[in-house]
Amino acid sequence: MSVIGEENSCESTGRSCAGRLWVRDFRNYAEASIDLVPGHNILVGANGQGKSNMLEAIYALATTRSFRGAKNADVILHHASEAEIGITAGEQDTELKLTYVRGGRRWAAVFGQKLPTVHDLIGRMPAVVFSSSDLEIVSGEPAERRRFLDGEISLVSPAYLKAFSGYKRALEQRNASLRKIREGELLTDALDPWDIQLAAWGAVLRASRIDYLVDIAALAAEKHRELTDSIEELILTYTPADEASTEEGNLNKLVKSRHQDIGAGFTTVGPHRDDFYIGIDGTSSRAFGSRGQQRTAMLAIKLAVVIYWRNKMR
């Protein structure tokens, strides 16, 4: 595998300087490294040589996640107990490292100093990926679109990541309590602390998602016009599952839904059931868009995310 690079100076382009990407016992690599130049870098190699694995390493260093949805153990070479990926990048030669431990917890380091949590890597090196699985964001279930929003906003907002983590924990606890109440093991007032937490965290999630999507929608519509020569219009609109928009409104909705939720055994209201509409010329891309239209819509959205990142970094 080789790299084709576009030689540009950091000063003249305004882009982040690149450096070296390296992996050890990661996927199919016992040990490998790639020198990256400022500007565009293109990985060239035969099928199965590991190009996507290198891209996965870059994305994991930027987001702590695999864009393939891989579990931690999946990326460790079969005979190894650990896998390491790292990059030296930027004008200050920032060094990021992520270590996977078989049967243990991952850990991350910057300049050789271990970080308190892996998530402290987030935001240090922006990365956006466009893969075939991203088409599910357009054509798939609402959970795919929520996952997209939650993932992207978490990369730019530590406050959102905190709210998302808090909401997820409270939702799991409330759902477990609902099932115990249904079985007669708990009283209904056991839901009180979880309702309060869900109401507070949920208000943050919904407001942040709406604000982010407003920004992305405008950028994506512009990119979509460029891609289609203004033949089609792309529209992105947040569609909440219920009308509650404040912490107080969320709490009232949760309390009112308790009887229904106990019967169902899970929480039926809240931002974890929201969606966002992707439309082309006023019709749903999910329901009526061709595969080509869905791909173009998703490409426009991803390009919008790139522009959003660039604007945030200025």
Secondary structure, 3 states (H helix, E strand, C coil): CEEEECCCCHHHHCCCCCCEEEEEEECCEEEEEEECCCCCEEEECCCCCCHHHHHHHHHHHHHCCCCCCCCHHHHECCCCCEEEEEEEECCCCEEEEEEEECCCCCEEEECCEECCCHHHHCCCCCCCCCCHHHHHHHHCCHHHHHHHHHHHHHHHCHHHHHHHHHHHHHHHHHHHHHHHHHCCCCCHHHHHHHHHHHHHHHHHHHHHHHHHHHHHHHHHHHHHHHHCCCCCCEEEEEECCCCCCCHHHHHHHHHHCHHHHHHHCCCCCCHHHCEEEEEECCEEHHHHCCHHHHHHHHHHHHHHHHHHHHHHHC
